Amino acid sequence: MAEQVLRTLMRTTDIVVAGFFSPAAVAAVGLADIYGRLPLWLGMGVGDGAIALSSQDTGSGQTATRDEAVTQALLLGLLAAVPFVVFGLVGSYWALAVLGADSEIVRLGGLYLTIIMISAPAFHVTMIAARAIQGTGDTRTPMYVNAGANGLNIVLTVCLAFGLGPFPALSVVGIAIATALGDVLAAGAFLVVLFGPRSDISLVRPHNTVVTRQLIVIGAPRVLEGITELVAEFPFNAILLAFGTEVNAAYHIGRRVYQQISAPLARGYGVAANIICGQSLGRREPETAYFDGLAAAALAVVTLGGIGVILFFAAEWLALAFTRDPETLEYAVAFARAYAVSTVFIACYVVLAGSLRGGSESRPPFVAKVTGMVVFLLGITYVFGVRLEYGVVAAYVAIVADFAWRAALIGAIYVRRNWLERGASMMRARAGAPAED
C-alpha cells in the first residue's frame, strides 16, 4: 500500500502542478495519460503473469521455474515496449487530436505523451520486477526502490515545471521529463537488486516454452483490459469534452482525488491477496486460498468504505488542491463524490480479482471491466447524458453503476471456485515441463 501511495502521489503531483498553469494543461496531462496507461496495462499484464508464477512456485518450492518465469517476463516486457516508443515518436500529437481536443491541449499533451512513451521500456522493467519480487513475499524491497524513484520524480516535477533553482521552467514538458527520469532510475535499481544478493530470484537463460505460454495466457486478458479501457475512454472523454473543457478537466481531477486516497489501498489489498492466494495454492491448500481471498475482500470493503465516507464529505476541500477555477471545481467535486460512492464496489472488485489472478485466472476481471465500461460507463453516459440530455449528471451515475456491476460479476465467479483448479493445473503443467523445450 505504501508503494502504491507513493506511485499515485507522483501522478497526483503531475495534475496538481498542471493545475497551476491552466485547465487546458490539466486536460492535456489527463488525456495524454489515457494513452500513457497502455504501457501501464501491458506491464501489469506481464507483471500479473510474473507475480502469479512467482508466488505459486515460491509456495511449492519450485525456484528454478520461478527464476525462468521472472526472466522471461522481463524480456517480454522489454520487447513489448518497442511499439510504444515508436508510437511516442510519430503519433503523439495525432492521438490527442482525434479526441477532439483544442490546439493548445494537443500541443501540450503531445509533448507530454512523446516523452512518457519513450521511457516505456524502463517503466515495464520497473513494474514487472516489482511484481516478481513481491510474489516471493518480499514487498519491502519494491517499496524502497519506488519510494526513492518516486520521491525524486516529485521533486523534479516541481523544479522542472516552475524553473526552481538551476532548472529551466518547462511547464508540462518538465512534468514528463521528471516522470521519465524516475522510471529509468527505478528500472536500474531493480536490475541491480535482481543481479545482486538481496533478491531470492536469479535471472537465467530462458528455454522453457511452457512458462512462456502461461505468462502470455495469464497476462493477455490484463492487456486487453487496458485496450478496452483506452477504447472506452475515447468516446467517454469526447462526450465530456463536448460538455466543456472544464468538465473534462474536472473528471480527471475527481478521478485523481479517488486514485490518490482510496485506489492505492485497494490495489495494495489486491496485490496482497494475489500473493497469499498464489502461495497457498503452491502449498496445495485451496481452501486456505479461498478463505484468504474472502478475508482480504472483507477487510478492504470495511476500511475503504470508511475512507469513501470521508472522501465524499471532504471532496470540495480535496479538489481545491487541484484547481481554483469555480466552474471546474464544481464539476470536480461531483466526480470525486461519484468515486467516493463507488469505493466499496471498487474495493470488492479489485481484491477478488487479485485473488483470482493469484490462481492464474485473469479472464473474469477482463470480462467484468469490458462489460462494465461498455454497457454502463459508456452506455449510461451516452443514452442519458447525450440522447436524453441529462448532461454530465449521467456520467456520475455511470461511474457508480460500472463498478457495482464489476463487483457483482467477480463475486459470483469467485464463489464458484473454478479458479482454484485452474491455478493447480497450471502448476502441474510447469512441473511436468522438460528442462529443455
C-alpha positions as CSV (number, residue, x, y, z in Angstrom):
1,M,0.0,0.0,0.0
2,A,2.8,2.4,0.8
3,E,4.4,1.7,-2.6
4,Q,1.1,2.4,-4.3
5,V,0.5,5.6,-2.3
6,L,3.9,6.9,-3.4
7,R,3.4,6.0,-7.0
8,T,0.0,7.6,-7.1
9,L,1.3,10.7,-5.3
10,M,3.7,11.1,-8.2
11,R,0.8,11.1,-10.7
12,T,-1.2,13.4,-8.4
13,T,1.6,15.8,-8.3
14,D,1.6,16.0,-12.1
15,I,-2.1,17.0,-12.1
16,V,-1.7,19.5,-9.2
17,V,1.3,21.2,-10.9
18,A,-0.5,21.3,-14.2
19,G,-3.4,23.0,-12.5
20,F,-1.2,25.9,-11.7
21,F,-0.9,26.7,-15.4
22,S,-4.5,26.3,-16.8
23,P,-7.4,23.9,-17.2
24,A,-6.0,23.1,-20.7
25,A,-2.8,21.9,-19.1
26,V,-4.8,19.6,-16.7
27,A,-6.8,18.3,-19.6
28,A,-3.6,17.8,-21.7
29,V,-2.0,15.7,-19.0
30,G,-5.2,13.8,-18.3
31,L,-5.9,13.0,-21.9
32,A,-2.3,12.0,-22.6
33,D,-2.5,9.7,-19.6
34,I,-5.2,7.7,-21.4
35,Y,-2.6,6.6,-23.9
36,G,0.1,6.5,-21.2
37,R,-1.9,3.8,-19.4
38,L,-1.4,1.5,-22.4
39,P,2.2,0.7,-21.3
40,L,0.9,0.5,-17.8
41,W,-1.7,-2.2,-18.7
42,L,0.8,-4.2,-20.7
43,G,3.3,-4.0,-17.9
44,M,0.6,-5.1,-15.5
45,G,-0.4,-7.9,-17.8
46,V,3.1,-9.4,-17.9
47,G,3.6,-8.5,-14.3
48,D,0.4,-10.5,-13.4
49,G,2.0,-13.5,-15.0
50,A,5.2,-12.9,-13.1
51,I,3.6,-12.5,-9.7
52,A,1.2,-15.4,-10.2
53,L,4.0,-17.8,-11.2
54,S,6.5,-16.3,-8.7
55,S,4.1,-16.7,-5.8
56,Q,2.9,-20.2,-6.8
57,D,6.4,-21.5,-7.4
58,T,7.7,-19.9,-4.2
59,G,4.9,-21.7,-2.3
60,S,5.7,-25.0,-3.9
61,G,9.5,-24.6,-3.7
62,Q,10.0,-24.7,-7.5
63,T,12.6,-21.9,-7.5
64,A,14.1,-22.9,-10.9
65,T,10.7,-22.5,-12.6
66,R,10.2,-19.2,-10.8
67,D,13.5,-17.8,-12.0
68,E,12.7,-18.8,-15.5
69,A,9.3,-17.1,-15.3
70,V,10.7,-13.8,-14.0
71,T,13.5,-13.7,-16.6
72,Q,11.0,-14.4,-19.4
73,A,8.6,-11.8,-18.1
74,L,11.3,-9.1,-18.1
75,L,12.3,-10.0,-21.7
76,L,8.7,-9.9,-22.8
77,G,8.2,-6.5,-21.2
78,L,11.2,-5.0,-23.0
79,L,10.1,-6.4,-26.3
80,A,6.6,-5.2,-25.9
81,A,7.8,-1.7,-25.1
82,V,9.3,-1.1,-28.5
83,P,6.0,-0.3,-30.3
84,F,5.2,2.3,-27.6
85,V,8.5,4.1,-28.2
86,V,7.7,4.2,-31.9
87,F,4.2,5.5,-31.2
88,G,5.5,8.2,-29.0
89,L,7.9,9.5,-31.6
90,V,5.4,9.5,-34.5
91,G,1.9,9.5,-33.3
92,S,1.5,11.5,-30.1
93,Y,0.0,14.7,-31.5
94,W,-2.4,12.8,-33.7
95,A,-3.5,10.7,-30.8
96,L,-4.6,13.9,-28.9
97,A,-6.2,15.5,-32.0
98,V,-8.5,12.6,-32.7
99,L,-10.1,13.1,-29.3
100,G,-11.4,16.5,-30.4
101,A,-9.1,18.5,-28.1
102,D,-8.3,22.1,-29.0
103,S,-4.9,23.1,-30.4
104,E,-3.4,24.1,-27.0
105,I,-4.3,20.7,-25.4
106,V,-2.9,18.9,-28.4
107,R,0.3,20.8,-28.3
108,L,0.9,20.3,-24.5
109,G,-0.4,16.7,-24.4
110,G,1.6,15.7,-27.5
111,L,4.8,16.8,-25.9
112,Y,4.0,15.1,-22.6
113,L,3.0,11.8,-24.3
114,T,6.1,11.7,-26.5
115,I,8.4,11.8,-23.5
116,I,6.3,9.3,-21.5
117,M,6.2,6.7,-24.3
118,I,10.0,6.9,-24.9
119,S,10.5,5.8,-21.3
120,A,8.2,2.8,-21.7
121,P,11.0,0.1,-21.6
122,A,12.2,1.3,-18.2
123,F,8.6,1.5,-16.9
124,H,8.0,-2.1,-17.9
125,V,11.1,-3.3,-16.2
126,T,10.1,-1.5,-13.1
127,M,6.6,-2.9,-13.0
128,I,7.5,-6.5,-13.8
129,A,10.5,-6.7,-11.5
130,A,8.5,-5.2,-8.6
131,R,5.7,-7.7,-9.0
132,A,8.1,-10.7,-9.4
133,I,9.8,-9.8,-6.2
134,Q,6.5,-9.2,-4.4
135,G,5.5,-12.8,-5.5
136,T,8.3,-14.2,-3.3
137,G,6.8,-12.4,-0.3
138,D,9.2,-9.6,-0.3
139,T,7.1,-6.4,-0.6
140,R,9.6,-4.1,1.2
141,T,12.3,-4.0,-1.5
142,P,9.9,-2.8,-4.2
143,M,8.7,-0.2,-1.8
144,Y,12.2,1.1,-1.0
145,V,13.1,1.3,-4.7
146,N,10.0,3.0,-5.8
147,A,10.0,5.4,-2.8
148,G,13.4,6.7,-3.9
149,A,12.5,7.0,-7.5
150,N,9.1,8.5,-7.0
151,G,10.4,10.9,-4.4
152,L,13.0,12.2,-6.9
153,N,10.2,12.3,-9.5
154,I,8.1,14.6,-7.4
155,V,10.9,17.0,-6.6
156,L,12.0,17.1,-10.2
157,T,8.4,17.7,-11.4
158,V,8.1,20.8,-9.2
159,C,11.6,22.1,-10.1
160,L,11.3,21.5,-13.9
161,A,7.8,22.7,-14.2
162,F,8.3,26.0,-12.4
163,G,12.0,26.5,-13.0
164,L,13.2,26.4,-9.4
165,G,16.9,26.7,-8.6
166,P,19.1,25.9,-11.6
167,F,16.4,24.2,-13.5
168,P,14.6,25.8,-16.5
169,A,10.8,26.4,-16.4
170,L,9.4,23.7,-18.8
171,S,5.8,23.6,-17.7
172,V,4.1,20.3,-18.9
173,V,7.3,19.1,-20.6
174,G,9.1,19.3,-17.2
175,I,6.4,17.1,-15.7
176,A,7.0,14.5,-18.4
177,I,10.8,14.6,-18.1
178,A,10.6,14.1,-14.4
179,T,8.4,11.0,-14.8
180,A,10.7,9.5,-17.4
181,L,13.8,10.1,-15.3
182,G,12.1,8.5,-12.3
183,D,11.2,5.4,-14.3
184,V,14.8,5.0,-15.6
185,L,16.2,5.3,-12.1
186,A,13.7,2.7,-10.7
187,A,14.4,0.2,-13.6
188,G,18.2,0.5,-13.0
189,A,17.7,-0.1,-9.2
190,F,15.6,-3.1,-9.8
191,L,18.1,-4.7,-12.1
192,V,20.8,-4.1,-9.5
193,V,18.6,-5.9,-6.9
194,L,17.9,-8.9,-9.2
195,F,21.5,-9.3,-10.1
196,G,22.6,-8.9,-6.5
197,P,22.4,-11.0,-3.3
198,R,19.4,-9.2,-1.8
199,S,16.8,-11.0,-4.0
200,D,15.9,-14.7,-3.9
201,I,15.4,-14.5,-7.6
202,S,18.2,-15.3,-10.1
203,L,17.9,-14.3,-13.7
204,V,18.6,-17.3,-16.0
205,R,18.9,-18.1,-19.7
206,P,15.3,-18.7,-20.8
207,H,14.4,-22.0,-22.5
208,N,11.0,-23.2,-21.2
209,T,8.2,-22.6,-23.6
210,V,5.5,-23.9,-21.2
211,V,6.4,-20.9,-18.9
212,T,6.2,-18.6,-21.9
213,R,2.8,-19.8,-22.9
214,Q,1.5,-19.4,-19.3
215,L,2.8,-15.9,-19.0
216,I,1.0,-14.9,-22.2
217,V,-2.2,-16.8,-21.2
218,I,-2.3,-15.1,-17.8
219,G,-1.2,-11.7,-19.0
220,A,-3.2,-11.3,-22.2
221,P,-6.6,-10.6,-20.5
222,R,-5.0,-7.8,-18.5
223,V,-3.5,-6.3,-21.6
224,L,-6.9,-6.5,-23.3
225,E,-8.4,-4.7,-20.2
226,G,-6.1,-1.8,-21.0
227,I,-7.0,-1.8,-24.7
228,T,-10.7,-1.9,-23.7
229,E,-10.2,1.0,-21.3
230,L,-8.5,3.0,-24.0
231,V,-11.2,2.3,-26.5
232,A,-13.9,3.3,-24.0
233,E,-12.0,6.4,-22.8
234,F,-12.1,7.8,-26.3
235,P,-15.8,8.3,-26.6
236,F,-16.2,9.0,-22.8
237,N,-13.7,11.8,-22.9
238,A,-15.1,13.0,-26.2
239,I,-18.5,13.3,-24.5
240,L,-17.1,15.1,-21.6
241,L,-15.2,17.5,-23.9
242,A,-18.5,18.2,-25.7
243,F,-19.9,19.2,-22.3
244,G,-16.9,21.6,-21.9
245,T,-13.1,21.7,-21.3
246,E,-13.9,22.4,-17.6
247,V,-16.0,19.3,-17.4
248,N,-13.2,17.1,-18.8
249,A,-10.6,18.7,-16.6
250,A,-12.9,18.2,-13.6
251,Y,-13.3,14.5,-14.4
252,H,-9.5,14.0,-14.3
253,I,-9.3,15.9,-11.1
254,G,-12.2,14.0,-9.4
255,R,-10.7,10.7,-10.6
256,R,-7.3,11.7,-9.3
257,V,-8.7,12.5,-5.9
258,Y,-10.0,9.0,-5.6
259,Q,-6.9,7.5,-7.1
260,Q,-4.7,9.2,-4.5
261,I,-6.7,8.4,-1.4
262,S,-8.5,5.2,-1.9
263,A,-7.1,3.4,-5.0
264,P,-3.6,2.7,-3.6
265,L,-5.1,0.9,-0.6
266,A,-7.4,-1.2,-2.8
267,R,-4.5,-2.1,-5.1
268,G,-2.4,-3.0,-2.0
269,Y,-5.0,-5.3,-0.8
270,G,-5.4,-6.8,-4.3
271,V,-1.6,-7.5,-4.6
272,A,-1.5,-9.0,-1.1
273,A,-4.5,-11.3,-2.0
274,N,-2.7,-12.3,-5.2
275,I,0.4,-13.2,-3.3
276,I,-1.2,-15.0,-0.4
277,C,-3.7,-17.0,-2.6
278,G,-0.9,-17.9,-5.1
279,Q,1.4,-19.2,-2.3
280,S,-1.4,-21.1,-0.7
281,L,-2.2,-22.8,-4.0
282,G,1.5,-23.5,-4.3
283,R,1.4,-25.3,-1.0
284,R,-1.7,-27.3,-2.2
285,E,-4.1,-25.6,0.2
286,P,-7.0,-24.5,-2.0
287,E,-9.4,-24.0,0.9
288,T,-6.9,-21.6,2.6
289,A,-6.6,-19.7,-0.6
290,Y,-10.3,-19.4,-1.0
291,F,-10.8,-18.1,2.6
292,D,-7.8,-15.7,2.4
293,G,-9.4,-14.0,-0.7
294,L,-12.7,-13.5,1.0
295,A,-11.0,-12.2,4.2
296,A,-8.9,-9.7,2.2
297,A,-12.1,-8.6,0.4
298,A,-14.0,-8.1,3.6
299,L,-11.1,-6.1,5.2
300,A,-10.9,-3.9,2.1
301,V,-14.6,-3.2,2.0
302,V,-14.7,-2.2,5.6
303,T,-11.7,0.0,5.6
304,L,-12.1,1.6,2.2
305,G,-15.8,2.0,2.8
306,G,-15.0,4.3,5.8
307,I,-12.5,6.2,3.7
308,G,-15.2,6.6,1.0
309,V,-17.4,8.4,3.5
310,I,-14.6,10.8,4.4
311,L,-13.8,11.3,0.7
312,F,-17.5,12.2,0.0
313,F,-17.7,14.9,2.6
314,A,-14.2,16.3,2.0
315,A,-14.5,16.3,-1.8
316,E,-14.6,20.1,-2.2
317,W,-11.6,20.6,0.1
318,L,-9.6,18.0,-1.7
319,A,-10.5,19.3,-5.2
320,L,-9.2,22.7,-4.2
321,A,-5.7,21.2,-4.2
322,F,-6.0,20.8,-8.0
323,T,-7.9,23.9,-9.2
324,R,-9.3,27.3,-8.2
325,D,-11.4,27.7,-11.3
326,P,-15.0,27.9,-10.0
327,E,-16.7,26.0,-12.8
328,T,-14.1,23.3,-12.9
329,L,-14.2,23.0,-9.1
330,E,-18.0,22.4,-9.1
331,Y,-17.8,19.5,-11.5
332,A,-14.7,18.1,-9.9
333,V,-16.4,17.8,-6.5
334,A,-19.3,15.9,-8.1
335,F,-16.9,13.5,-9.9
336,A,-15.0,12.9,-6.7
337,R,-18.2,12.1,-4.8
338,A,-19.2,9.6,-7.5
339,Y,-16.0,7.8,-7.0
340,A,-16.4,8.0,-3.2
341,V,-19.8,6.2,-3.5
342,S,-18.1,3.6,-5.7
343,T,-15.3,2.9,-3.3
344,V,-16.9,-0.1,-1.7
345,F,-17.6,-1.7,-5.1
346,I,-14.1,-0.9,-6.3
347,A,-12.5,-2.5,-3.2
348,C,-14.5,-5.7,-3.6
349,Y,-13.7,-5.9,-7.3
350,V,-10.0,-5.2,-7.1
351,V,-9.3,-7.6,-4.2
352,L,-11.3,-10.6,-5.5
353,A,-9.8,-10.0,-9.0
354,G,-6.4,-10.1,-7.3
355,S,-7.2,-13.4,-5.7
356,L,-8.4,-14.9,-9.0
357,R,-5.1,-13.8,-10.6
358,G,-3.2,-15.5,-7.8
359,G,-4.9,-18.6,-9.1
360,S,-3.8,-17.8,-12.7
361,E,-7.4,-16.8,-13.6
362,S,-7.2,-13.4,-15.3
363,R,-10.2,-13.8,-17.7
364,P,-13.1,-12.8,-15.4
365,P,-11.7,-9.4,-14.4
366,F,-11.3,-8.7,-18.1
367,V,-14.9,-9.6,-18.8
368,A,-16.1,-7.6,-15.8
369,K,-14.2,-4.5,-17.0
370,V,-15.3,-4.7,-20.6
371,T,-19.0,-5.2,-19.8
372,G,-18.9,-2.5,-17.1
373,M,-17.2,0.1,-19.2
374,V,-19.2,-0.5,-22.4
375,V,-22.6,-1.2,-21.1
376,F,-22.7,1.0,-18.0
377,L,-20.0,3.7,-18.2
378,L,-20.4,4.5,-21.9
379,G,-24.0,3.3,-22.3
380,I,-25.5,5.4,-19.5
381,T,-23.4,8.4,-20.2
382,Y,-24.4,8.5,-23.9
383,V,-28.0,7.4,-23.7
384,F,-28.9,9.6,-20.7
385,G,-26.3,12.3,-20.9
386,V,-26.4,13.0,-24.7
387,R,-29.6,11.5,-26.1
388,L,-31.9,12.2,-23.2
389,E,-30.0,15.5,-22.4
390,Y,-29.4,14.9,-18.7
391,G,-25.9,16.1,-19.3
392,V,-22.9,15.4,-17.0
393,V,-25.2,14.0,-14.2
394,A,-25.4,10.8,-16.3
395,A,-21.6,10.4,-16.1
396,Y,-21.7,10.5,-12.3
397,V,-24.4,7.7,-12.3
398,A,-22.5,5.7,-14.9
399,I,-19.3,5.6,-12.8
400,V,-21.1,4.1,-9.8
401,A,-23.0,1.6,-12.0
402,D,-19.8,0.5,-13.7
403,F,-18.1,-0.6,-10.5
404,A,-21.2,-2.0,-8.9
405,W,-21.5,-4.4,-11.9
406,R,-17.9,-5.4,-11.8
407,A,-18.0,-6.3,-8.1
408,A,-21.2,-8.3,-8.6
409,L,-19.9,-10.3,-11.5
410,I,-16.5,-11.0,-10.0
411,G,-18.1,-12.0,-6.7
412,A,-20.4,-14.5,-8.5
413,I,-17.4,-16.1,-10.3
414,Y,-15.2,-16.2,-7.2
415,V,-17.6,-18.2,-5.1
416,R,-17.9,-20.9,-7.9
417,R,-14.2,-21.8,-7.0
418,N,-13.3,-23.0,-10.6
419,W,-10.2,-20.6,-10.4
420,L,-8.7,-22.8,-7.7
421,E,-8.3,-25.8,-10.1
422,R,-7.0,-23.6,-12.9
423,G,-4.1,-22.5,-10.7
424,A,-3.4,-26.1,-9.7
425,S,-3.5,-27.4,-13.3
426,M,-1.0,-24.7,-14.5
427,M,1.4,-25.6,-11.7
428,R,1.2,-29.3,-12.7
429,A,2.0,-28.3,-16.3
430,R,5.1,-26.3,-15.3
431,A,6.3,-29.1,-13.0
432,G,5.9,-31.6,-15.8
433,A,7.7,-29.5,-18.4
434,P,11.0,-30.8,-19.7
435,A,14.2,-28.9,-18.8
436,E,14.7,-28.1,-22.4
437,D,11.7,-27.3,-24.6
